[in-house]
Amino acid sequence: MTHLRKTLGISRRTFLAGASAGLAAPAILTRTRAYAANPVIKIGHVSPRTGPLAGFAEADDYVLAGIRQALAGGIENNGKTYQVEIISKDSQSNPNRAAEVASELLLGEEVDLIVAASTPDTTNPVSDQAELNEVPCITTDCPWQPYFFGRNGDPQTGFDYTYHFFWGLEDVINAFLDLWQQSGVAKTVGGLFPNDADGNAWGDEIHGFPPALAGEGYALTDPGRYQPLTDDFSSQISAFKEAGCDIITGNMIPPDFATFWAQSAQQGFTPKVVTIGKALLFPSVIESLGDRGDGLTSEIWWSPNHPFSSSLTGVSSKELADGYMAASGRPWTQPIGFKHALFEVATDVIRRSADLEDPNAILEAIQKTKLSTVVGPVDWSNGPVRNVTKTPLVAGQWQKGPNGFDLVITANRSAPFIATTGELKLLS
């Protein structure tokens, strides 16, 4: 039945209305009375708990527990208290699975609002399902271009039900350039762009890294798209060595970077700066590389040093990170802030909605959001395209100290209100 509805383009609202017409009147009345006596707002959540993107969801249990505790007393809306039910599902790092569980949440659980995070492999299929079924959706943890253009978005019209907050390729390019210009190395860059939504966006000849680097005088060697989970980067390494690349950049999943970095050592390739998106975000990945993790660089979306606090709980960025470390015994990770902020925004939207039984009222509340969150301001009236608002971005380096690896902010030109915490060093 679900497949048939997708094929015919029937929205959830249309399907449920038609289905309800065929139900016996007592069944409808029973559901209405139960809802009135104990109003509940349902939030669906999709995240890659398992698979190669699982690092993005490492802190999910901690974040969700904190959100559920903060909302245990319900949310006030129009003089009524609504209990909040959060239903979280694992995308398994697979876009097809992400679409499947999103459909389960939208059509089976009948959630009122759906949120998702962590790369276009999660955000895009979930958003597409929400758009199809006319259910408000908020996503994050994906550069806005792969999210928007990866879904064939038109800047003139945008989307109706799906909204996103994060930074864009222009921001990560500026952050990387700021970092590289500090290094003093030759402007020779090797690009590692996988054949997936992120890699194709980062390597795009019009909107991605190539034109931006050329404009700043950098020579980019791009050997072409590689397949994710490849086991041989010999051709890329050979091309980079031949071109004399001092800098390596790209966007990779952790297993691919581990393979590339091990083979680089085996083949005697020693770049001076390695700045990789996605793969180098997580302490667990850096720790797994041992001493060869020291000095690797990446973008920094959020850290304990970001000067923001939660609109929901009042905790600062540092307090949120410290709480996770105390509860888990693990280092903080960047997605903590954005997973928390997803529910800050969702809570704010629910509080302000004129009618929680009307998806369009929830949608209007999303559109009018002006909220200071633990990752910075979220305001969809101010974005590069409709449906998108941006958050600040800096860059930095993993540096090994007596207590293990620390992610140091070394480049903040685009967001000077986020203080640097150290200086860049070249790879040894």
Secondary structure by P-SEA (a helix, b strand, c coil): caaaaaaacccaaaaaaaaaaaccaaaaaaaaaaaaabbbbbbbbbccccccccccccaaaaaaaaaaaaaccbbbcccbbbbbbbbbbbccccaaaaaaaaaaaaccccccbbbcccccccaaaaaaaaaaabbbbbcccccccccccccccccccccccbbbbcccaaaaaaaaaaaaaaaccccbbbbbbcccaaaaaaacccccaaaaaaaabbbbbbccccccccccaaaaaaaaaaacccbbbbbbcaaaaaaaaaaaaaacccccbbbbccccccaaaaaaacccccbbbbbbcccccccbbbccccccaaaaaaaaaaacccccccaaaaaaaaaaaaaaaaaaccccccaaaaaaaaaacccccccccccccccccccbbbbbbbbbbbcccccccccccccccccccccccccccccc
